[in-house]
Every structure is written in structure tokens, then in C-alpha cells.
Amino acid sequence: SLSALAASAARNATRPAPVAPAPQAVIRPFSPPRIETADFAMRARPAPAAADDFGNARMRELQETNARLMEELSGIRGMIERQLAGFAWGETRRQAPARAALVGELLEAGFSAALARKLAEAVPEDASRLEAREAAGAALDRMMRAHASDDDVIDRGGVYALVGPTGVGKTTTTAKLAARCVVRHGASRLAMITTDGYRIGAQEQLRIYGRILGVPVFSVRDAADLRQTLAGLRNKHMVLIDTMGMSQRDRMVAEQASMLGGAGDVRRLLLLNATVRGDTLDDVVRAYAGADLAGCIFTKVDEAASLAPALDVAVRHGLDIRYLANGQRVPEDLHLPNRAYLLHRALRQQGPESPWHLDGDEAGMMLAAAGGGA
């Protein structure tokens, strides 16, 4: 039995060991991962406006830097211009002292730096102080367009509208012109119109003047009413329109000019307050400028310390000076412009005790501040 067992063990040892079957691969159908729509949209969207905010901030920074640079360059330019103007003024005082003194006198009187420089150019370098004043007066007389006759207004006739800012004296000046026309052509040849429905008592004031002069006064509200009224007055020698006063910065100034221009052949007379600063008068002239502007009238001449600002504006803008009003009396206080009187009132010197008197280089400093040298 032992030998049988040994033989059986030998046979088993020579047989190959059984091989276990390989496991079968399990194939499952592919299912894509679930992606929530909101999450996908959030991940797909580019980064919030961080890039845009950065670009805008960078653009603002560059703009601010450029603005600072331009401001600094402007300051440097102004400083250089003032220094050059100071050098030029010093040279002028050495080479042409009378011319330099004249510029100071013109600035004291109220002339603009632009016109003061232009008048000084007419003065020879070797002129004396008296010769310099005479040369400047002659140059200003040539530039001035003053009419010493009623021919172009009263005798010519037509329709004239008196315009200007509030309080300049339009109603009183209208009555003064009406009185001059009545004296020369009779009350039957004249009519007056008022468009001032805003100021309390304005229409009644003109009606009182009309009753005194025997002249009819009409009130109008708008452009159509004005056209209709003027059509009924076409046989009159002269029609004077008293308009509503308004600031030169009021948008209604353009509407008023359009209303007058659309009513027919209406010419405007601009009233300038002689007591007002030159830069304010400049604003007034620019606001009321137009091809239908027949000239200007200086009012409150009796209240003005100097006529230089008003005369300066009239010369620089090429305005015809028609009349001077120097009081409230009707019709006595309305005069034709006298050239000698205008020059005297405009070129009158300030005394050394006046706080407006310029000493030394103060005139040069004013010219430099105005943006130009001597």
C-alpha cells in the first residue's frame, strides 16, 4: 500500500496544475457626467468686468495725467509770457518813455489792453508826453464812428427798436427820440410801440409820454401782433419800439432779435450804460450783435466817471455812436455825439492821489496779465 501511494503521488506530480479561468471584463454603457447648466454657464462666462474696470481706471489715470501736464505747461507758458512782457515793457520804458506813460494813462482811464497797445503804436518813440497824448487822441478820433447829425435816424425815418439790458434807460430814451422826431416832422408822422409786458408800469409810462407828445402808443404781445401793428403804421415817417429789457446772458435775447427781424425792416439801436465796466459792455455787444444793428446810444453819461470803457467797446466793435443821454429830462437830455467831448471824457487823466493811478511798472504788470507786452 505504501508503494501504491508513492506511485499515485508521482503521477499527480507530473500532471500540469489546473489553470483558473480569467475573469471576464464587465462592459458598462458610457454615461457622460452630469453638468448643471447654471454651473456650466458660470464657468463658461469670462471673468467679471475686472478687465474692463482695470482698462477704464487706466484710461482715467492717463486722462488725469494728461490734464495735469497740460495745466503745468499752460502755467509755464503764462510765466514765460509774463516774463517776456516784463522785458518788453522795460525796454519800452527805456526807448520810448512817453509811449509807456501813455499806455499807463489809457489803462487807468478804462481802455482795454488791446486798444491801449494799438493807440500806443501811433506814438513815435521820441515823442514827448504831450505829443504822445495828442497822437493817441488823433488815432482814437480816426477810429471813432460818431455821427453829429440826425440825418441817419430822425430824418431818414423808418422803424427802430431800442434794445439793451434791464435798467439801461430804453423807455426814457424812446420818449426823447420821439420828442426830437415830433419837433422836426410833427406828431402825426410818428407812432410808438411797446413790447414790455413784464415790467410793472412800463406800458403806462410810455403811454404818458405819448399823451404829452400827442403820439399814439400801441402794445404788442408777439411777433404776429407786431407784424400786424407795423402793417397798419406803414404810412408813418417813423415808428419807435420800446422793447423789454433782459440780461445779455438771457436766451430770450435771441428770441427778441428773431421777433424783430421777422416783423419786417426793423433796425435796432443798442443802448450801452456808460457806467458799466468794459468787459460787461463787451458781453452786451456780443449778445445783441447782428446785421440789423444801426448803432448804439450811450446812456447815463452824466453818472460815468470816464467814457473810456464805452468808447473802447464802440471802437473795437465798429459801432456807430448815434446819441448820448445824460439825464432824465425829456427831451433835453439827449444829444448828438460831440467828438471833442467824447475824447476829453475818455482821455481824462487820473490824479496821483487817485487809488486807480498806476505807478512804475504797474501798467506793465496789467499788460502782462492781459496776455501781451508793450
C-alpha positions as semicolon CSV with decimal commas, in nm:
position;residue;x (nm);y (nm);z (nm)
1;S;0,000;0,000;0,000
2;L;0,290;0,227;0,064
3;S;0,420;0,160;-0,283
4;A;0,073;0,231;-0,430
5;L;0,052;0,565;-0,253
6;A;0,400;0,661;-0,374
7;A;0,312;0,572;-0,732
8;S;-0,010;0,783;-0,712
9;A;0,180;1,082;-0,574
10;A;0,434;1,055;-0,858
11;R;0,163;1,056;-1,121
12;N;-0,002;1,362;-0,967
13;A;0,326;1,549;-0,959
14;T;0,380;1,501;-1,331
15;R;0,035;1,646;-1,430
16;P;0,010;2,023;-1,503
17;A;-0,165;2,234;-1,242
18;P;-0,515;2,337;-1,337
19;V;-0,539;2,698;-1,457
20;A;-0,817;2,915;-1,313
21;P;-1,034;3,083;-1,580
22;A;-0,958;3,453;-1,642
23;P;-1,221;3,690;-1,506
24;Q;-1,448;3,835;-1,775
25;A;-1,436;4,216;-1,825
26;V;-1,761;4,387;-1,744
27;I;-1,855;4,639;-2,014
28;R;-2,098;4,903;-1,899
29;P;-2,257;5,164;-2,125
30;F;-2,084;5,513;-2,114
31;S;-2,280;5,783;-1,943
32;P;-2,134;6,140;-1,953
33;P;-2,101;6,317;-1,622
34;R;-2,391;6,538;-1,529
35;I;-2,315;6,908;-1,552
36;E;-2,553;7,154;-1,403
37;T;-2,648;7,422;-1,661
38;A;-2,605;7,713;-1,421
39;D;-2,261;7,592;-1,309
40;F;-2,151;7,546;-1,671
41;A;-2,270;7,894;-1,766
42;M;-2,089;8,041;-1,468
43;R;-1,766;7,862;-1,556
44;A;-1,801;7,941;-1,928
45;R;-1,856;8,317;-1,872
46;P;-1,535;8,525;-1,881
47;A;-1,411;8,681;-1,561
48;P;-1,646;8,957;-1,433
49;A;-1,584;9,310;-1,558
50;A;-1,250;9,314;-1,378
51;A;-1,062;9,359;-1,705
52;D;-1,297;9,635;-1,818
53;D;-1,272;9,809;-1,482
54;F;-0,896;9,793;-1,499
55;G;-0,897;9,938;-1,852
56;N;-1,133;10,219;-1,753
57;A;-0,930;10,301;-1,446
58;R;-0,614;10,307;-1,655
59;M;-0,781;10,536;-1,910
60;R;-0,896;10,774;-1,637
61;E;-0,549;10,777;-1,489
62;L;-0,396;10,866;-1,827
63;Q;-0,653;11,140;-1,883
64;E;-0,587;11,290;-1,540
65;T;-0,214;11,277;-1,604
66;N;-0,254;11,449;-1,940
67;A;-0,474;11,715;-1,782
68;R;-0,213;11,782;-1,514
69;L;0,059;11,804;-1,778
70;M;-0,144;12,048;-1,987
71;E;-0,214;12,260;-1,681
72;E;0,154;12,268;-1,590
73;L;0,253;12,353;-1,948
74;S;-0,004;12,633;-1,955
75;G;0,133;12,768;-1,630
76;I;0,487;12,756;-1,765
77;R;0,378;12,926;-2,085
78;G;0,198;13,200;-1,894
79;M;0,502;13,256;-1,674
80;I;0,729;13,285;-1,979
81;E;0,486;13,524;-2,150
82;R;0,471;13,743;-1,840
83;Q;0,848;13,750;-1,814
84;L;0,883;13,840;-2,182
85;A;0,617;14,106;-2,140
86;G;0,810;14,247;-1,847
87;F;1,128;14,258;-2,054
88;A;0,943;14,428;-2,340
89;W;0,787;14,680;-2,101
90;G;1,125;14,763;-1,952
91;E;1,270;14,809;-2,299
92;T;0,977;15,031;-2,396
93;R;1,023;15,248;-2,089
94;R;1,389;15,297;-2,181
95;Q;1,345;15,360;-2,554
96;A;1,002;15,533;-2,561
97;P;0,914;15,662;-2,213
98;A;0,626;15,877;-2,342
99;R;0,467;15,575;-2,509
100;A;0,497;15,370;-2,192
101;A;0,346;15,650;-1,985
102;L;0,061;15,680;-2,234
103;V;-0,023;15,311;-2,201
104;G;-0,048;15,352;-1,826
105;E;-0,280;15,652;-1,865
106;L;-0,505;15,465;-2,107
107;L;-0,533;15,167;-1,874
108;E;-0,611;15,400;-1,584
109;A;-0,890;15,564;-1,785
110;G;-1,057;15,228;-1,853
111;F;-0,939;15,136;-2,203
112;S;-0,875;14,771;-2,278
113;A;-0,517;14,649;-2,308
114;A;-0,580;14,565;-2,674
115;L;-0,685;14,918;-2,771
116;A;-0,423;15,077;-2,544
117;R;-0,148;14,890;-2,730
118;K;-0,297;14,987;-3,066
119;L;-0,315;15,355;-2,973
120;A;0,040;15,345;-2,838
121;E;0,164;15,221;-3,174
122;A;0,064;15,559;-3,323
123;V;0,308;15,739;-3,090
124;P;0,667;15,795;-3,216
125;E;0,941;15,666;-2,987
126;D;1,094;16,012;-2,942
127;A;0,761;16,187;-2,869
128;S;0,711;16,393;-2,558
129;R;0,431;16,326;-2,311
130;L;0,213;16,597;-2,467
131;E;0,284;16,476;-2,820
132;A;0,202;16,120;-2,716
133;R;-0,141;16,224;-2,583
134;E;-0,215;16,425;-2,896
135;A;-0,112;16,136;-3,123
136;A;-0,328;15,891;-2,926
137;G;-0,625;16,129;-2,934
138;A;-0,589;16,175;-3,312
139;A;-0,572;15,796;-3,363
140;L;-0,878;15,742;-3,145
141;D;-1,066;16,017;-3,331
142;R;-0,998;15,839;-3,661
143;M;-1,125;15,507;-3,523
144;M;-1,439;15,655;-3,369
145;R;-1,764;15,642;-3,570
146;A;-1,963;15,926;-3,412
147;H;-2,250;16,082;-3,608
148;A;-2,306;16,451;-3,543
149;S;-2,633;16,471;-3,735
150;D;-2,994;16,346;-3,711
151;D;-2,995;16,265;-4,082
152;D;-2,941;15,890;-4,043
153;V;-3,212;15,837;-3,781
154;I;-3,470;16,113;-3,738
155;D;-3,465;16,250;-4,093
156;R;-3,427;15,913;-4,261
157;G;-3,711;15,765;-4,060
158;G;-3,814;15,401;-4,055
159;V;-3,877;15,151;-3,777
160;Y;-3,629;15,149;-3,489
161;A;-3,630;14,918;-3,187
162;L;-3,438;15,027;-2,878
163;V;-3,276;14,721;-2,718
164;G;-3,044;14,657;-2,428
165;P;-3,015;14,516;-2,075
166;T;-3,253;14,600;-1,793
167;G;-3,229;14,946;-1,640
168;V;-3,028;15,099;-1,923
169;G;-3,296;15,362;-1,997
170;K;-3,480;15,234;-2,304
171;T;-3,824;15,380;-2,225
172;T;-3,691;15,727;-2,141
173;T;-3,464;15,728;-2,446
174;T;-3,757;15,622;-2,665
175;A;-3,951;15,924;-2,542
176;K;-3,652;16,152;-2,607
177;L;-3,618;16,030;-2,965
178;A;-3,993;16,066;-3,013
179;A;-3,976;16,428;-2,897
180;R;-3,694;16,504;-3,143
181;C;-3,899;16,350;-3,425
182;V;-4,212;16,547;-3,327
183;V;-4,016;16,874;-3,333
184;R;-3,882;16,805;-3,683
185;H;-4,170;16,620;-3,851
186;G;-4,480;16,657;-3,635
187;A;-4,669;16,421;-3,404
188;S;-4,885;16,282;-3,683
189;R;-4,581;16,131;-3,853
190;L;-4,475;15,923;-3,553
191;A;-4,601;15,619;-3,361
192;M;-4,463;15,426;-3,064
193;I;-4,492;15,057;-2,980
194;T;-4,412;14,881;-2,654
195;T;-4,335;14,509;-2,620
196;D;-4,261;14,530;-2,247
197;G;-4,544;14,343;-2,081
198;Y;-4,325;14,218;-1,797
199;R;-4,213;14,527;-1,605
200;I;-4,486;14,681;-1,390
201;G;-4,595;15,018;-1,526
202;A;-4,369;15,005;-1,833
203;Q;-4,653;15,039;-2,084
204;E;-4,826;15,308;-1,880
205;Q;-4,504;15,509;-1,860
206;L;-4,470;15,515;-2,238
207;R;-4,841;15,598;-2,277
208;I;-4,793;15,902;-2,053
209;Y;-4,510;16,022;-2,276
210;G;-4,731;15,954;-2,578
211;R;-5,016;16,166;-2,441
212;I;-4,778;16,452;-2,365
213;L;-4,635;16,441;-2,718
214;G;-4,966;16,367;-2,890
215;V;-4,828;16,040;-3,031
216;P;-5,026;15,710;-3,037
217;V;-4,882;15,418;-2,840
218;F;-4,956;15,053;-2,925
219;S;-4,890;14,739;-2,720
220;V;-4,793;14,410;-2,883
221;R;-4,752;14,062;-2,738
222;D;-4,578;13,852;-3,000
223;A;-4,426;13,853;-3,350
224;A;-4,761;13,816;-3,529
225;D;-4,909;14,104;-3,334
226;L;-4,603;14,317;-3,412
227;R;-4,624;14,245;-3,785
228;Q;-4,991;14,332;-3,791
229;T;-4,936;14,658;-3,599
230;L;-4,646;14,765;-3,822
231;A;-4,853;14,693;-4,131
232;G;-5,113;14,939;-4,004
233;L;-4,841;15,201;-3,940
234;R;-4,661;15,176;-4,272
235;N;-4,757;15,534;-4,365
236;K;-4,579;15,680;-4,061
237;H;-4,245;15,852;-4,111
238;M;-4,102;15,688;-3,801
239;V;-4,201;15,411;-3,560
240;L;-4,014;15,361;-3,231
241;I;-4,033;15,027;-3,049
242;D;-3,960;15,011;-2,675
243;T;-3,853;14,655;-2,601
244;M;-3,838;14,457;-2,281
245;G;-3,504;14,472;-2,101
246;M;-3,322;14,146;-2,038
247;S;-2,980;14,030;-1,935
248;Q;-2,729;13,976;-2,213
249;R;-2,700;13,616;-2,092
250;D;-3,073;13,553;-2,124
251;R;-3,169;13,312;-2,403
252;M;-3,465;13,539;-2,480
253;V;-3,225;13,791;-2,638
254;A;-3,204;13,571;-2,947
255;E;-3,582;13,525;-2,948
256;Q;-3,631;13,901;-2,928
257;A;-3,393;13,957;-3,222
258;S;-3,578;13,691;-3,421
259;M;-3,915;13,853;-3,345
260;L;-3,793;14,196;-3,455
261;G;-3,621;14,059;-3,764
262;G;-3,931;13,868;-3,869
263;A;-4,152;14,176;-3,842
264;G;-4,005;14,346;-4,147
265;D;-3,743;14,617;-4,195
266;V;-3,675;14,686;-3,826
267;R;-3,340;14,837;-3,728
268;R;-3,211;14,807;-3,373
269;L;-3,040;15,073;-3,161
270;L;-2,835;14,925;-2,877
271;L;-2,823;15,122;-2,553
272;L;-2,493;15,100;-2,360
273;N;-2,470;15,204;-1,996
274;A;-2,162;15,430;-1,973
275;T;-2,115;15,349;-1,604
276;V;-2,054;14,976;-1,664
277;R;-1,718;14,800;-1,693
278;G;-1,575;14,738;-2,037
279;D;-1,585;14,358;-2,017
280;T;-1,955;14,370;-1,928
281;L;-2,022;14,601;-2,223
282;D;-1,832;14,354;-2,441
283;D;-2,075;14,081;-2,336
284;V;-2,370;14,308;-2,414
285;V;-2,246;14,392;-2,764
286;R;-2,175;14,028;-2,847
287;A;-2,522;13,923;-2,727
288;Y;-2,706;14,191;-2,926
289;A;-2,485;14,192;-3,236
290;G;-2,641;14,149;-3,579
291;A;-2,663;14,291;-3,928
292;D;-2,972;14,495;-3,833
293;L;-2,785;14,684;-3,560
294;A;-2,797;15,050;-3,666
295;G;-2,566;15,177;-3,394
296;C;-2,553;15,248;-3,023
297;I;-2,660;15,515;-2,774
298;F;-2,453;15,590;-2,462
299;T;-2,681;15,634;-2,160
300;K;-2,610;15,758;-1,805
301;V;-2,319;15,964;-1,939
302;D;-2,365;16,211;-1,654
303;E;-2,308;15,931;-1,399
304;A;-1,993;15,786;-1,556
305;A;-1,651;15,872;-1,417
306;S;-1,497;15,803;-1,759
307;L;-1,632;15,730;-2,106
308;A;-1,327;15,519;-2,193
309;P;-1,494;15,174;-2,144
310;A;-1,799;15,260;-2,357
311;L;-1,591;15,432;-2,625
312;D;-1,342;15,145;-2,625
313;V;-1,619;14,889;-2,690
314;A;-1,779;15,101;-2,963
315;V;-1,444;15,144;-3,141
316;R;-1,337;14,781;-3,121
317;H;-1,676;14,652;-3,241
318;G;-1,715;14,920;-3,510
319;L;-2,042;15,058;-3,371
320;D;-2,189;15,387;-3,489
321;I;-2,240;15,620;-3,193
322;R;-2,577;15,789;-3,255
323;Y;-2,664;15,976;-2,936
324;L;-2,556;16,049;-2,578
325;A;-2,811;16,050;-2,295
326;N;-2,703;16,236;-1,984
327;G;-3,012;16,270;-1,765
328;Q;-3,384;16,202;-1,715
329;R;-3,529;16,514;-1,873
330;V;-3,730;16,465;-2,191
331;P;-3,622;16,571;-2,448
332;E;-3,340;16,796;-2,321
333;D;-3,103;16,521;-2,202
334;L;-3,039;16,360;-2,540
335;H;-2,753;16,494;-2,752
336;L;-2,570;16,417;-3,071
337;P;-2,218;16,289;-3,002
338;N;-1,951;16,558;-2,990
339;R;-1,609;16,419;-3,078
340;A;-1,412;16,667;-2,870
341;Y;-1,632;16,597;-2,567
342;L;-1,601;16,220;-2,607
343;L;-1,222;16,237;-2,637
344;H;-1,195;16,468;-2,338
345;R;-1,411;16,244;-2,117
346;A;-1,232;15,928;-2,233
347;L;-0,870;16,051;-2,209
348;R;-0,901;16,245;-1,884
349;Q;-0,608;16,160;-1,657
350;Q;-0,629;16,027;-1,305
351;G;-0,466;16,236;-1,037
352;P;-0,173;16,090;-0,842
353;E;-0,392;16,079;-0,531
354;S;-0,644;15,853;-0,704
355;P;-0,646;15,486;-0,595
356;W;-0,676;15,397;-0,965
357;H;-0,349;15,571;-1,055
358;L;-0,078;15,333;-1,182
359;D;0,278;15,378;-1,058
360;G;0,602;15,249;-1,204
361;D;0,572;14,909;-1,365
362;E;0,209;14,850;-1,263
363;A;0,092;14,924;-1,619
364;G;0,337;14,663;-1,750
365;M;0,205;14,412;-1,496
366;M;-0,153;14,479;-1,616
367;L;-0,048;14,429;-1,978
368;A;0,130;14,108;-1,887
369;A;-0,178;13,982;-1,703
370;A;-0,387;14,067;-2,008
371;G;-0,170;13,837;-2,220
372;G;0,053;14,074;-2,411
373;G;0,352;14,301;-2,383
374;A;0,403;14,662;-2,463
